[in-house]
Amino acid sequence: VGNENSRSEENQNQKRITDYYQISTVTNIEEKEYSVIIDAIFGTGLKREIEGTYRDVILQANQKKALKVAIDIPSGIQDSTGRVMGIAFQADLTVAIAFIKRGLILHPGTQYAGKIVTGDIGITEEALVKTVEKAAELYLKVVSTGKERLATITDKDLVEVAKHYNLDYRKDFIND
């Protein structure tokens, strides 16, 4: 779905992989029988209502008699609230990547998820806890410096916070 010329580099890589393994993908759902429909149109971070071609494709997919599988979260479900953003893919099975998103268990999102399983991608519980702890620590530092726009923290903001607290930006905020 969408303009093929506007695909992200990651999306282009995924397309090459599906082509290599001869996995058929469609951008327009034709009038034929499907055994499985996999939804990966939108993922986490959806912030706008679904309209136009995207809405039409999700509506068509929902009307097909096939096993419907969503990757990470059904398209159209807001990942942190469970809100339906105009329309949502009605999955029989959702494979949540790494961990279950809040929107999968909150109403009304839970009604679109079907059975929920977690797909392990190698993120350990220890790494997840460290990331949450680092995010909480960063949040407290940002709030204490008056930069309460956490959702839009930039690298420049992190450098400022690091300087303010005599931290090494690369060592304390980048794990490479």
Residue pairs with C-beta under 8 A, 6 or more apart in sequence:
1 27
1 41
1 53
1 54
1 57
2 27
2 53
2 54
4 27
7 15
15 25
18 25
27 57
28 57
29 37
29 57
29 60
29 61
29 64
33 65
33 66
34 64
34 66
35 66
35 67
36 66
36 67
36 68
36 69
37 61
37 64
37 66
37 67
37 68
37 69
38 69
38 70
38 71
39 58
39 61
39 68
39 69
39 70
39 71
39 74
39 75
39 89
39 91
40 70
40 71
40 72
40 75
41 54
41 57
41 58
41 75
41 89
42 50
42 54
42 75
42 76
43 71
43 72
43 73
43 79
44 72
44 73
44 79
44 101
45 79
46 75
46 76
46 77
46 78
46 79
46 85
47 78
48 85
49 85
49 86
50 58
50 75
50 76
50 85
50 86
50 87
50 88
51 86
54 75
55 86
55 87
58 75
58 76
58 87
58 88
58 89
59 87
61 68
61 89
62 68
62 89
62 90
67 92
67 93
68 89
68 90
68 91
68 92
68 93
68 114
69 91
69 92
69 93
69 94
69 95
70 89
70 91
70 93
70 94
70 95
70 112
70 113
70 114
71 94
71 95
71 97
72 94
72 95
72 96
72 97
72 101
73 79
73 94
73 96
73 101
73 103
73 104
73 109
73 113
74 88
74 89
74 90
74 91
74 94
74 109
74 112
74 113
75 88
75 89
76 84
76 85
76 86
76 87
76 88
76 89
76 112
77 83
77 84
77 85
77 88
77 89
77 103
77 104
77 109
77 112
77 113
78 84
78 85
78 103
78 109
79 101
79 102
79 103
80 101
80 102
80 103
81 102
81 103
81 106
81 109
82 102
82 103
82 104
82 105
82 106
82 107
82 108
82 109
82 110
83 103
83 108
83 109
84 108
84 109
84 112
88 109
88 112
89 112
90 112
90 114
91 112
91 113
91 114
92 114
92 115
93 114
93 115
93 116
93 117
94 104
94 113
94 114
94 115
94 116
94 117
95 117
95 118
95 119
96 104
96 116
96 117
96 118
96 119
97 118
97 119
97 121
98 118
98 119
98 120
98 121
98 123
98 128
99 118
99 123
99 128
100 116
100 118
103 109
104 110
104 113
104 116
105 113
105 116
134 173
138 153
138 158
138 161
138 173
139 150
141 161
141 164
141 165
142 148
142 150
142 153
142 157
142 161
143 150
145 160
145 161
145 164
147 153
147 157
147 160
147 161
158 169
158 173
159 169
161 167
162 168
162 169
162 172
162 173
167 173
170 176
